[in-house]
Amino acid sequence: MGVLEKAPAVGAVNARVLGSSAGADDNNMMTTIVLAHGYGGDQSVWDYITPQLSKSHRVVTFDWIFSAAAAATSGDTDDAVVAPFDAEKFSSYEAFADELVSLVEIMDLGPVVFVGHSMSGMVGCIASVKRPDLFRHLVLLGSSPRYLNSEDYKGGFEESEVKTLLHNIETNFKAWAHDFASVVVAGADSSAAVAATDRYRAGLTGMRPEVALAVGRAIFLSDNRAVLGLVEVPCTVVQTKADVVVPMHVAEYMQGTMEAALEVVDCEGHVPQLTAPDLVVEVFERILGRV
């Protein structure tokens, strides 16, 4: 049964704890999995996989401060008051990493298996460099250290494409978000993908445009390749077989740079926890069996 907890961090809110002592290992210590959503999402993106994972593990989900879910609770009573989004503070992944460290430390969760989707994967990497004692294993789902192409690196996006993307967020956010959701989720010819697209689109369009722009800049203009070599916590990179946001060669670059394991989910799109949850659970359980 889920238990709602007030997150102690400013940027990571609405923490939710699922699971029971069935997750205890041989040392009577529960394996704690922290699931962190990416851009345009909120903790509900994990709803299709948490019932299965929480049968044998303690699972923690939360909302990043930029999410529509966090904004929706900003005017609520004492149990879920959210501070206004600070665009200057959260202009880089460093601030998000600090908030993640605070969440894990103050809630006394660590060492945890951290699952970071998309941008949260790199946030987890940075946090693990700051406080490796709080992290047992990193699972990086659809994550990228850099989205821009350069002479020696192919992140998947030309500079002109990112400039256009940010311009569209700034000038016509709702229309951009509607179209971007379809591209990101992919496989829209299946009923699961249609439902997933609608769900992801609702979260994305629910973001405040100025917040979406600020976080979009932090993501698409970032270069965190140098962080990869600093990560000492064991990692597994998880990637779908086709993702327009993070190409396979980025996952392979991360695998090689970090000496990480690589797991490929047999589906397409950037949000497989919504479109192929059973496959994602299968991969996650395989990873958890090794850590």
GUMIFI-685324 format. One line per 2 residues: their letters; for each residue x, y, z of C-alpha. Coordinates in steps of 0.25 Angstrom, whole numbers, m for minus. Layout:
a = X/Y/Z ~ ...
//
This chain:
mg = 0/0/0 ~ 5/14/m4
vl = 9/24/7 ~ 10/39/3
ek = 22/46/9 ~ 25/61/8
ap = 38/62/1 ~ 49/69/9
av = 55/75/m4 ~ 51/88/m11
ga = 52/83/m25 ~ 47/68/m22
vn = 33/68/m17 ~ 21/59/m14
ar = 30/47/m11 ~ 22/34/m11
vl = 27/21/m4 ~ 22/7/m9
gs = 26/m7/m4 ~ 27/m15/8
sa = 37/m23/16 ~ 36/m34/4
ga = 47/m26/m2 ~ 57/m29/9
dd = 70/m36/5 ~ 79/m46/12
nn = 84/m35/22 ~ 69/m31/25
mm = 71/m18/18 ~ 61/m14/7
tt = 65/m11/m7 ~ 60/3/m9
iv = 58/7/m24 ~ 57/22/m26
la = 49/25/m40 ~ 52/39/m45
hg = 44/44/m57 ~ 49/53/m69
yg = 45/65/m76 ~ 30/67/m78
gd = 26/56/m69 ~ 23/54/m54
qs = 23/42/m45 ~ 11/36/m52
vw = 19/31/m64 ~ 24/20/m55
dy = 10/15/m51 ~ 10/3/m60
it = 22/m3/m54 ~ 22/1/m39
pq = 11/m9/m36 ~ 21/m21/m40
ls = 33/m15/m35 ~ 27/m11/m21
ks = 24/m26/m19 ~ 38/m29/m16
hr = 45/m15/m14 ~ 42/m2/m7
vv = 39/8/m18 ~ 40/23/m17
tf = 35/32/m27 ~ 34/48/m27
dw = 31/60/m36 ~ 42/69/m40
if = 38/84/m38 ~ 37/87/m52
sa = 26/77/m55 ~ 11/80/m56
aa = 8/71/m44 ~ 17/80/m36
aa = 10/92/m41 ~ m3/87/m38
ts = 0/85/m23 ~ 7/98/m21
gd = m6/104/m15 ~ m9/92/m7
td = m9/91/8 ~ 3/87/17
da = 5/73/12 ~ 9/77/m2
vv = 13/92/m3 ~ 23/94/m15
ap = 32/106/m16 ~ 31/114/m29
fd = 41/109/m40 ~ 54/116/m39
ae = 59/117/m54 ~ 73/122/m50
kf = 75/112/m39 ~ 71/100/m48
ss = 78/105/m61 ~ 87/93/m60
ye = 87/78/m55 ~ 95/82/m43
af = 83/88/m35 ~ 75/76/m39
ad = 86/67/m34 ~ 87/74/m21
el = 72/72/m19 ~ 73/58/m22
vs = 84/56/m11 ~ 75/63/m1
lv = 63/54/m4 ~ 71/42/m2
ei = 79/47/10 ~ 68/53/18
md = 58/42/15 ~ 69/32/19
lg = 67/24/7 ~ 81/21/3
pv = 89/14/m3 ~ 78/13/m14
vf = 77/7/m28 ~ 74/20/m35
vg = 66/19/m48 ~ 67/32/m56
hs = 59/34/m69 ~ 64/43/m79
ms = 70/56/m73 ~ 69/49/m59
gm = 79/39/m63 ~ 90/50/m64
vg = 85/56/m51 ~ 87/43/m44
ci = 101/42/m50 ~ 104/56/m44
as = 98/53/m31 ~ 106/40/m30
vk = 119/47/m32 ~ 115/57/m21
rp = 111/46/m11 ~ 114/32/m16
dl = 111/26/m3 ~ 96/29/m5
fr = 95/20/m18 ~ 96/5/m20
hl = 94/5/m35 ~ 90/14/m46
vl = 80/10/m57 ~ 80/21/m68
lg = 68/19/m76 ~ 68/27/m90
ss = 78/37/m84 ~ 89/45/m91
pr = 101/54/m87 ~ 99/63/m99
yl = 89/65/m110 ~ 96/74/m119
ns = 105/68/m130 ~ 119/72/m131
ed = 131/68/m139 ~ 135/57/m130
yk = 122/53/m124 ~ 108/51/m130
gg = 97/54/m120 ~ 86/53/m130
fe = 82/68/m132 ~ 88/79/m140
es = 90/93/m134 ~ 80/98/m143
ev = 69/88/m139 ~ 71/91/m124
kt = 70/106/m127 ~ 57/103/m135
ll = 52/94/m124 ~ 54/105/m113
hn = 48/116/m122 ~ 36/108/m123
ie = 35/105/m108 ~ 36/120/m106
tn = 27/125/m117 ~ 16/114/m118
fk = 18/104/m107 ~ 4/97/m107
aw = 5/94/m122 ~ 20/90/m120
ah = 17/81/m108 ~ 5/74/m116
df = 14/70/m127 ~ 27/67/m119
as = 19/57/m111 ~ 16/49/m123
vv = 30/49/m128 ~ 36/45/m114
va = 26/34/m111 ~ 27/28/m125
ga = 19/16/m130 ~ 6/23/m130
ds = m1/13/m139 ~ m2/4/m126
sa = m13/6/m116 ~ m3/6/m105
av = 5/16/m112 ~ m7/25/m114
aa = m11/24/m99 ~ 4/27/m96
td = 4/39/m105 ~ m8/45/m99
ry = m3/43/m85 ~ 11/49/m88
ra = 5/60/m96 ~ m4/64/m84
gl = 8/65/m75 ~ 16/73/m85
tg = 5/83/m88 ~ 2/84/m73
mr = 16/90/m71 ~ 16/106/m70
pe = 23/110/m83 ~ 33/119/m77
va = 37/107/m68 ~ 37/97/m80
la = 47/107/m87 ~ 56/108/m76
vg = 57/93/m74 ~ 58/91/m89
ra = 70/100/m90 ~ 77/93/m78
if = 75/80/m85 ~ 77/82/m100
ls = 89/91/m98 ~ 96/83/m87
dn = 109/76/m89 ~ 111/66/m77
ra = 121/56/m85 ~ 132/59/m75
vl = 123/54/m63 ~ 122/40/m69
gl = 137/37/m66 ~ 135/42/m51
ve = 124/32/m48 ~ 129/21/m39
vp = 115/15/m36 ~ 112/3/m44
ct = 103/6/m56 ~ 93/0/m66
vv = 89/8/m78 ~ 75/4/m83
qt = 71/8/m97 ~ 60/4/m107
ka = 64/m1/m120 ~ 59/12/m127
dv = 58/26/m120 ~ 58/39/m127
vv = 63/47/m115 ~ 74/38/m111
pm = 80/30/m123 ~ 86/16/m120
hv = 100/21/m122 ~ 99/30/m111
ae = 95/19/m102 ~ 107/11/m107
ym = 116/23/m104 ~ 111/24/m90
qg = 113/9/m88 ~ 128/10/m93
tm = 131/22/m86 ~ 126/18/m73
ea = 129/3/m74 ~ 114/1/m72
al = 105/m11/m75 ~ 95/m8/m87
ev = 81/m14/m88 ~ 73/m12/m100
vd = 58/m12/m98 ~ 51/m18/m110
ce = 42/m7/m114 ~ 42/7/m120
gh = 41/21/m114 ~ 46/30/m103
vp = 36/26/m92 ~ 36/10/m91
ql = 31/10/m77 ~ 18/15/m83
ta = 18/8/m96 ~ 24/m6/m92
pd = 23/m7/m77 ~ 24/m22/m77
lv = 37/m21/m85 ~ 43/m10/m76
ve = 40/m18/m63 ~ 46/m30/m69
vf = 59/m23/m72 ~ 59/m16/m58
er = 57/m29/m51 ~ 69/m35/m58
il = 77/m23/m54 ~ 72/m24/m39
gr = 76/m38/m39 ~ 90/m34/m42
v = 92/m23/m32
//
